[in-house]
Amino acid sequence: MEILEINYVNFRNLIDGNIKFFPDLNLFFGKNGQGKTSFLEAVYFGATGQSFRTSKAAETMKYGSNKAGVYIVYEDLIGKKTLTVKFINGKKEYYYNEKKVAYDEFYGKLNVVTYIPEDIILITGSPLVRRTFFDGEIAQTSIEYFQNLRAYNKILKIRNRYLKEKKTHHQEFSVYEEQFVHYGARVIAARVEYVNKISIILNLNYRKLFDDKKELNLVYSSELGELKKQSVEEIEALLRERIKKRESMEKRYGFSLCGPQKDDFLFVLNGHEAKSTASQGEKKSIVFSLKLSEIDMVIRAKRENPILIIDDISSYFDTNRKTSVLNYLEKRNIQVLLSSTGGLGIDSKNFYVESGVIEYGKEIR
């Protein structure tokens, strides 16, 4: 995959514009606060309909405006295609090849992997942060997972309402209970399968780029116990059993105590959970290795390279780690959009960013 160009209107502090990209390394440089991150955010917004900085779409819109939009032209194995996201009066609209579509028909068409300074929260943050991240990554390449997860979250809300209102004796509750188990088991099974595959790649990337003497693993921590190769039916049985054991507690507390919304993804470095034992440098290296592993997972699933976005690489890594990362990127046949306050000493196409204006070909200072 390759993004050919982007148009953006009323996005953050950017002056409305059109930018054409190059196939390999595209560097956006300039002083802090000039719009580099906003531009990369616009690319991500146009590709996914989401921001990597905020969950509130209104915050991406230029102050004083009531509408904003991003239009992307990209190319995949089939040919040129377009994606458009419009945000008008508080509502988002999605377009694929000029045709208005639902979000599940939009998401995953153009695969983008991001690496930003805030990503360290994937290790230091709550289980919800990790679940949200991995759910998004799995859904990028699996419409079935996207739909199962959405159905599960809908049923979870209904089930919680019945528990809160003490209506578990109603006949409808047993119907929702079956759906809860059905979709919950499929969400868990897909997560386990994804973790089993990406953990191997994650360890290889970490050892190759950062420390070949340490072992890095991603572990799926489930309420149901250790899960490796169980079938969906076996996971359904385990989930039913757990629900039965927690039945009285769920009725007492008034919400669901079982299911994939309680699970976690753990990074384990040399047998110890990275959240509590890894250094800051190791945590950054783990997250970057994870992002590279996402790229490999997309390639396996779709037989195409995703786009890699890296924000503020200069401040994120020390010299040795940054050199290792840049050397790696120069060798990969993927389109990369990255930002920095100055030059990086790599063979890249350079765009200067100042006061929301992006200019190609200006000399790096």
Number of C-alpha atoms within 10 A of each C-alpha: 22 23 24 17 16 21 18 24 19 21 27 22 19 23 17 17 14 14 14 11 19 16 16 20 22 20 25 29 27 22 14 13 13 19 23 31 22 20 22 21 23 28 25 23 22 26 28 23 22 19 20 17 14 11 10 11 17 21 13 23 22 17 12 7 12 13 18 22 22 24 23 25 19 19 14 15 10 7 8 14 17 22 25 26 24 20 21 15 11 12 10 16 15 22 18 19 13 12 10 15 13 11 15 15 13 19 23 20 17 25 23 22 18 21 20 19 15 11 19 18 15 24 22 14 12 11 18 15 17 19 19 12 14 19 17 16 20 21 19 21 21 16 15 14 22 21 14 19 20 15 17 24 16 12 20 22 13 16 24 19 16 20 20 17 12 14 14 17 10 10 9 12 16 13 10 16 17 14 17 23 23 20 25 26 26 22 25 25 24 19 19 21 15 16 21 18 13 18 19 14 20 26 22 18 22 25 15 14 16 18 15 12 9 12 16 25 25 20 19 23 17 18 18 17 9 12 18 13 12 14 13 18 14 13 21 22 14 18 23 21 13 16 19 13 12 15 14 11 14 19 19 12 12 17 18 21 18 22 23 24 20 14 18 18 22 19 23 19 20 14 11 15 17 21 19 10 13 18 11 12 13 16 22 21 22 27 22 23 24 22 20 20 23 23 20 18 21 20 16 12 11 13 12 17 22 24 22 22 21 19 23 20 19 15 12 16 17 11 11 9 16 16 15 14 18 15 13 12 18 15 9 12 11 19 21 26 23 24 27 20 19 16 17 17 8 13 12 18 17 21 23 24 24 18 14 20 17 23 14 16 9 13 9 14 9
